[in-house]
Amino acid sequence: MAARAGVPVSTLHYYEAEGLIRSWRTEANHRRYDRRELRRVAIVKVAQSVGVPLSEVRAVLDRLPRDRAVSARDWAEAAAPWRALLDERIALMTRLRDQMGHCIGCGCLSLDACPLYNGEDRLGRFGPGPRRWTGGRGERA
């Protein structure tokens, strides 16, 4: 299973401990996995590669049937909550790409041109962190 899924055995054990996949034991105490678990591992790997937390992956996988093959309809219904999450991440990454290039490219942090400038810490009243980047309240203050 580890070789076929492209992950270390320890990763399979971790995914199993987290409730993402299931296995059973043979009489010789060897772990065995249903072939449907390969798809679940693939979903976990892809989701992790784009920064989806395991808790959110688990929530989607928990919506999928365990007793039969997953249909396209099953998957569409289970994955629907990810649409908004992924759209938000795409917007954030686009903003990061567009704004970081300017800052790194010139390095001047010009008060006239820098999209990150926050005179008198006006955005501080809306909470900690990169308010303009994450789209938090007061982003345009």
Phi, psi and omega in degrees: 000315181299314180297315182293324181278343180076031179227156175294155177304321180299328178292318176300317179298319179296313179301322179293317178298329179276357178081017181275328178225168179229153174220175172223168182250141174278176177297334178274008178068028175269141177286142175226146181236141171291147182297338177295339179292336177301317179296320179297318178297319179299317179298316179299313182298315180294315180299317179296325183295338177254012172087016178282124181296149181301328179297323178285325175297314180301318181300320178289314181297329179293340179277348182272145180292147178257339189268000180204172178294145180281127179272168177299322179294317177304313182295315181300317180292320182290323185273350183309318180298338180286340184303308181296318179301313182290322176300319179296317180294321178297316179298317180295317180292324176296317178297316179300311180301313185290324184270324181294322180301321179295312183294313182290323182297316184262323177072002185272338186052047181303133179293335181277327188247342187288121179287351181263351184301136184221068182307138179056022177050045180302327183281347181300330181290346179265006177114172183282166173098179183281081188302319182288331183280320187269356177076022179291172178306143177080017183304323184259011183296000000 
